[in-house]
Amino acid sequence: MNFYHSDNPASKCSVCVLGQFCLPVGITASDISKIDTLVKERVHLKKGESLYRHGDPLSSVYSVRFGTLKTEYALEDGRQQVIGFHLPGEIIGLDGIGEGQYQSEAIAVEESEVCIIRYEAFEDLARQIPALQQQFHRILSRELTQDQRHLLSLGTMRAEERLAAFLLNLSQRLAARGYLNHEFDLPMSRVEIASYLGIQIETVSRMLSRFAESGLVQIKQRHIKLIDVDGLYELAGIPNPERARILKKIP
């Protein structure tokens, strides 16, 4: 890992393009200047490097600046279970708050960079800025909802439904960040996707081939193009939010 101080004015939280995910909406200019003091360090990670490990004492939470990280648990038999993938603008390390130590390991699945938010400093500032504390609660709530939806998919969805829902969720999260949402590279491997979805890697490969044959997607190695988005939503058994918004506008 490569740590460095973030003293460049252009890299402050207040001017970061990902601020909409980290900062409260409508916060005052004076409070923004205080928040800018929170992030004094960043860390650059090469693919495969760990940001923190299970059992490490909680010192910071982290905001992904670019790249992608995964969080995973080590099972007693030595296997690794992927429990989440984290994109730019998302906060990781939240699982360490309850016990005072991280409950998972965070690993870069591609070259990545994260902002370091010292937890004690954050708590002090949140007491001064109620809007910041409220934003943190919203982030915690989103994480909890995401975890609940993932558990629901593991317990009730068939393999092809899980994979379709995974691709759609990734598409939605990329769209929220201004990226192309119907055409993107998968930063994670087939093995990591299989672990996250609780299925075999052979099943992931077979399902992706079936999706391509059915005209739902186009695949070239890790590059995915969603061709029939409505078909993917139908396969996943979840409503298309974009279609719902269009129908709502029709008088």
Secondary structure as the mmCIF struct_conf table of DSSP 4:
data_model
#
loop_
_struct_conf.conf_type_id
_struct_conf.id
_struct_conf.beg_label_comp_id
_struct_conf.beg_label_asym_id
_struct_conf.beg_label_seq_id
_struct_conf.end_label_comp_id
_struct_conf.end_label_asym_id
_struct_conf.end_label_seq_id
STRN STRN1 ASN A 2 HIS A 5
HELX_RH_3T_P HELX_RH_3T_P1 PRO A 9 SER A 11
BEND BEND1 LYS A 12 LYS A 12
HELX_RH_3T_P HELX_RH_3T_P2 CYS A 13 VAL A 15
TURN_TY1_P TURN_TY1_P1 VAL A 17 LEU A 18
HELX_RH_AL_P HELX_RH_AL_P1 GLY A 19 CYS A 22
BEND BEND2 LEU A 23 LEU A 23
HELX_LH_PP_P HELX_LH_PP_P1 PRO A 24 PRO A 24
TURN_TY1_P TURN_TY1_P2 VAL A 25 GLY A 26
HELX_RH_AL_P HELX_RH_AL_P2 ALA A 29 ILE A 35
TURN_TY1_P TURN_TY1_P3 ASP A 36 LEU A 38
STRN STRN2 GLU A 41 LEU A 45
TURN_TY1_P TURN_TY1_P4 LYS A 47 GLY A 48
STRN STRN3 SER A 50 TYR A 52
TURN_TY1_P TURN_TY1_P5 HIS A 54 GLY A 55
HELX_LH_PP_P HELX_LH_PP_P2 ASP A 56 ASP A 56
STRN STRN4 PRO A 57 PRO A 57
HELX_LH_PP_P HELX_LH_PP_P3 LEU A 58 LEU A 58
STRN STRN5 SER A 60 PHE A 66
BEND BEND3 GLY A 67 GLY A 67
STRN STRN6 LEU A 69 ALA A 74
TURN_TY1_P TURN_TY1_P6 GLU A 76 ASP A 77
BEND BEND4 GLY A 78 GLY A 78
STRN STRN7 GLN A 80 HIS A 86
TURN_TY1_P TURN_TY1_P7 PRO A 88 GLY A 89
STRN STRN8 ILE A 91 ILE A 92
HELX_RH_3T_P HELX_RH_3T_P3 LEU A 94 GLY A 96
TURN_TY1_P TURN_TY1_P8 ILE A 97 GLU A 99
BEND BEND5 GLY A 100 GLY A 100
STRN STRN9 GLN A 101 GLN A 101
BEND BEND6 GLN A 103 SER A 104
STRN STRN10 GLU A 105 ALA A 108
BEND BEND7 VAL A 109 GLU A 111
STRN STRN11 SER A 112 ARG A 118
HELX_RH_AL_P HELX_RH_AL_P3 TYR A 119 GLN A 128
HELX_RH_AL_P HELX_RH_AL_P4 PRO A 130 THR A 156
HELX_RH_AL_P HELX_RH_AL_P5 ALA A 159 ALA A 176
TURN_TY1_P TURN_TY1_P9 ARG A 177 GLY A 178
BEND BEND8 TYR A 179 TYR A 179
BEND BEND9 ASN A 181 HIS A 182
STRN STRN12 GLU A 183 ASP A 185
BEND BEND10 MET A 188 MET A 188
HELX_RH_AL_P HELX_RH_AL_P6 ARG A 190 LEU A 197
TURN_TY1_P TURN_TY1_P10 GLY A 198 GLY A 198
BEND BEND11 ILE A 199 ILE A 199
HELX_RH_AL_P HELX_RH_AL_P7 ILE A 201 GLU A 213
TURN_TY1_P TURN_TY1_P11 SER A 214 GLY A 215
BEND BEND12 LEU A 216 LEU A 216
STRN STRN13 VAL A 217 LYS A 220
TURN_TY1_P TURN_TY1_P12 GLN A 221 ARG A 222
STRN STRN14 HIS A 223 LEU A 226
BEND BEND13 ILE A 227 ILE A 227
HELX_RH_AL_P HELX_RH_AL_P8 VAL A 229 ALA A 236
TURN_TY1_P TURN_TY1_P13 GLY A 237 GLY A 237
HELX_RH_AL_P HELX_RH_AL_P9 PRO A 241 LYS A 249
#
